[in-house]
Amino acid sequence: MTPAVGSLPLWWDDPTAPLGPSPTTSRYAVGQQGFSLTTAALPTSDVPARADVCIVGAGYTGLWTAYYLLRADPSLSVVVLEAAHVGFGASGRNGGWVSALYPVGPEAIASSHGESGARSMVAALQETVRELGSVCADERIDCGFAQGGTVVAARSAAQAVRARAAAQHGEYWGDGTVWLDADAAHERVAMTRLHGATFNPHCARVHPKRLVDGLAAAVRRLGGVIVEGAPVEVAFAGQVRLASGQVVRARHAVRATEAWTARFPGLRRAIAPVYSLMVATEPLPASVWDEIGLARRETFADHRHVVIYGQRTVDDRIAFGGRGAPYHFGSRIRPEFDCEPEVFGDIIETLHELFPTLREYAVTHRWGGPLGIARDWHPRVTYHADSGLGTAGGYVGDGVATTNLAGRTLADLIRGVPSPLTRLPWVGHRSPSWEPEPLRWLGVNAGLRVAEWADVEEQMTGRPAVLGRALSALTAH
Ligand SMILES: Cc1cc2nc3c(=O)[nH]c(=O)nc-3n(C[C@H](O)[C@H](O)[C@H](O)COP(=O)(O)OP(=O)(O)OC[C@H]3O[C@@H](n4cnc5c(N)ncnc54)[C@H](O)[C@@H]3O)c2cc1C
């Protein structure tokens, strides 16, 4: 029997993890159904009074920024303050797709930055997947980086129309997406009802928590200080104030708090925290892999409107997730929101629909977490040289690689070194604010429901959903 409620993320339940602060033994409340930041906020002696750069948040964004700053200039003093523990946020819970995906299409980027701006972004994202792989090799981060590409199946005639259009679009923009016929798709992944698939080589699978832990270890080796259990109340350049009352004086500050950004004063409408939920099976025997495929560790999904994503893990399970959990009024983030039994049920049913053989195997883990979405779905990197305050985020569900690009870019901006990265279209992007409540709650949840209805409409009519166009309008991409 499998437990009915949530559990630790699969990635945190790792007997091979290197020694370090463990989520279950450190100062954070860890419950059966979720994990919360403590508000106790005790002063800690390891918070330095001064630093050249003070970074808030020890997810990928904060840690990549620290890593590239210290690599470029080892004389800098860099401190990372984390409310809970390294990888507490989306960086320790995600689906482990290191992809060149980006939530905004190149046409939208071209409309503001010209076609060359859009093409430079496509190329930078592809290069980022390679960069991440080479840092893992150089720093000996044992996170199972395997670049097998991604297969997105077309499992109905309507999905095949969208898939072929995606391949044509990919050909124009050079994003690497190609169409595979049903046999070629089946050779990579034997899902049910295959009409074909798109394949894109710019995607690797990783174990997300090993990546974030390995990155934290690399930052410490370079001389960076990471303080866990250190929630920050106010982050301005010049001064970062912790909930404990301690203050770090720093010439540069970086806010790398993604979904939690809405908790800072004045930023309630900057980012909407939207939940994505995941499950994992028990390790699967070789006979199942002979049947399913994924021999090159391809990540996988299909072309439905509700986002789904899966990977074959380093220990031969399937980790599989999807959106569809509700957005919570007032941009609230609570431990219990990580666990939505009905959504877990839908995700497991979808997984069994893709691979019926998996009905024979237990689902051992269920978890979730919030990701960050700006009103126009546009990620951004910003830095104000006058104030010394930088930030990056709004990656939607495409942050595993994009955070690396953000970290490299922030490192150049903070050091005042103009580079091709600092000229990319997302640098300095300003998104409009989300609507005040209750409009925000209505709008975000309507978008989620429209995606579900569009999939039902396609199943009923066999044609591309008219509601899909409404969805594009709602999500602005
Ligand atoms: C379930 C799930 C699946 C996903 N799957 C994928 C995927 O397969 N591929 C992909 O590309 N993207 C995926 N994403 C998105 C991706 O994980 C994120 O975009 C990325 O991890 C964001 O990294 P980050 O460092 O900006 O934010 P986070 O990892 O969320 O880090 C923010 C950190 O800031 C800390 N913090 C917050 N407030 C404070 C404060 N006041 N003081 C101090 N610290 C604070 C938090 O504790 C947290 O550790 C997924 C996300 C989720 C939730």
PDBQT file of the ligand as one rigid body, heavy atoms in Angstrom, charges set to zero:
ROOT
HETATM    1  C1  LIG A 501       7.777  20.601  -8.535  1.00  0.00    +0.000 C 
HETATM    2  C2  LIG A 501       8.610  21.471  -9.458  1.00  0.00    +0.000 A 
HETATM    3  C3  LIG A 501       9.128  20.916 -10.632  1.00  0.00    +0.000 A 
HETATM    4  C4  LIG A 501       9.931  21.684 -11.481  1.00  0.00    +0.000 A 
HETATM    5  N1  LIG A 501      10.540  21.082 -12.547  1.00  0.00    +0.000 NA
HETATM    6  C5  LIG A 501      11.421  21.780 -13.303  1.00  0.00    +0.000 A 
HETATM    7  C6  LIG A 501      12.179  21.127 -14.317  1.00  0.00    +0.000 A 
HETATM    8  O1  LIG A 501      12.120  19.896 -14.489  1.00  0.00    +0.000 OA
HETATM    9  N2  LIG A 501      13.000  21.886 -15.097  1.00  0.00    +0.000 N 
HETATM   10  C7  LIG A 501      13.120  23.231 -14.907  1.00  0.00    +0.000 A 
HETATM   11  O2  LIG A 501      13.855  23.865 -15.660  1.00  0.00    +0.000 OA
HETATM   12  N3  LIG A 501      12.471  23.863 -13.897  1.00  0.00    +0.000 NA
HETATM   13  C8  LIG A 501      11.650  23.169 -13.079  1.00  0.00    +0.000 A 
HETATM   14  N4  LIG A 501      11.029  23.783 -12.033  1.00  0.00    +0.000 N 
HETATM   15  C9  LIG A 501      11.362  25.189 -11.749  1.00  0.00    +0.000 C 
HETATM   16  C10 LIG A 501      12.761  25.318 -11.119  1.00  0.00    +0.000 C 
HETATM   17  O3  LIG A 501      12.925  24.337 -10.115  1.00  0.00    +0.000 OA
HETATM   18  C11 LIG A 501      12.915  26.718 -10.535  1.00  0.00    +0.000 C 
HETATM   19  O4  LIG A 501      12.681  27.656 -11.562  1.00  0.00    +0.000 OA
HETATM   20  C12 LIG A 501      14.301  26.981  -9.961  1.00  0.00    +0.000 C 
HETATM   21  O5  LIG A 501      14.668  25.960  -9.058  1.00  0.00    +0.000 OA
HETATM   22  C13 LIG A 501      14.305  28.331  -9.257  1.00  0.00    +0.000 C 
HETATM   23  O6  LIG A 501      15.499  28.448  -8.529  1.00  0.00    +0.000 OA
HETATM   24  P1  LIG A 501      15.666  29.695  -7.558  1.00  0.00    +0.000 P 
HETATM   25  O7  LIG A 501      16.967  29.547  -6.895  1.00  0.00    +0.000 OA
HETATM   26  O8  LIG A 501      15.401  30.959  -8.290  1.00  0.00    +0.000 OA
HETATM   27  O9  LIG A 501      14.465  29.557  -6.495  1.00  0.00    +0.000 OA
HETATM   28  P2  LIG A 501      14.281  28.504  -5.307  1.00  0.00    +0.000 P 
HETATM   29  O10 LIG A 501      14.954  27.228  -5.576  1.00  0.00    +0.000 OA
HETATM   30  O11 LIG A 501      12.821  28.467  -5.004  1.00  0.00    +0.000 OA
HETATM   31  O12 LIG A 501      15.089  29.163  -4.118  1.00  0.00    +0.000 OA
HETATM   32  C14 LIG A 501      14.626  30.270  -3.397  1.00  0.00    +0.000 C 
HETATM   33  C15 LIG A 501      15.227  30.141  -1.999  1.00  0.00    +0.000 C 
HETATM   34  O13 LIG A 501      15.024  31.354  -1.287  1.00  0.00    +0.000 OA
HETATM   35  C16 LIG A 501      14.776  31.026   0.075  1.00  0.00    +0.000 C 
HETATM   36  N5  LIG A 501      14.093  32.157   0.681  1.00  0.00    +0.000 N 
HETATM   37  C17 LIG A 501      12.843  32.598   0.425  1.00  0.00    +0.000 A 
HETATM   38  N6  LIG A 501      12.552  33.667   1.182  1.00  0.00    +0.000 NA
HETATM   39  C18 LIG A 501      13.657  33.910   1.917  1.00  0.00    +0.000 A 
HETATM   40  C19 LIG A 501      13.978  34.897   2.891  1.00  0.00    +0.000 A 
HETATM   41  N7  LIG A 501      13.096  35.820   3.250  1.00  0.00    +0.000 N 
HETATM   42  N8  LIG A 501      15.202  34.871   3.464  1.00  0.00    +0.000 NA
HETATM   43  C20 LIG A 501      16.127  33.936   3.097  1.00  0.00    +0.000 A 
HETATM   44  N9  LIG A 501      15.854  32.962   2.176  1.00  0.00    +0.000 NA
HETATM   45  C21 LIG A 501      14.645  32.966   1.600  1.00  0.00    +0.000 A 
HETATM   46  C22 LIG A 501      13.904  29.777  -0.028  1.00  0.00    +0.000 C 
HETATM   47  O14 LIG A 501      13.904  29.045   1.189  1.00  0.00    +0.000 OA
HETATM   48  C23 LIG A 501      14.551  29.038  -1.180  1.00  0.00    +0.000 C 
HETATM   49  O15 LIG A 501      15.538  28.121  -0.738  1.00  0.00    +0.000 OA
HETATM   50  C24 LIG A 501      10.194  23.061 -11.170  1.00  0.00    +0.000 A 
HETATM   51  C25 LIG A 501       9.650  23.617 -10.010  1.00  0.00    +0.000 A 
HETATM   52  C26 LIG A 501       8.870  22.844  -9.148  1.00  0.00    +0.000 A 
HETATM   53  C27 LIG A 501       8.323  23.458  -7.884  1.00  0.00    +0.000 C 
ENDROOT
TORSDOF 0
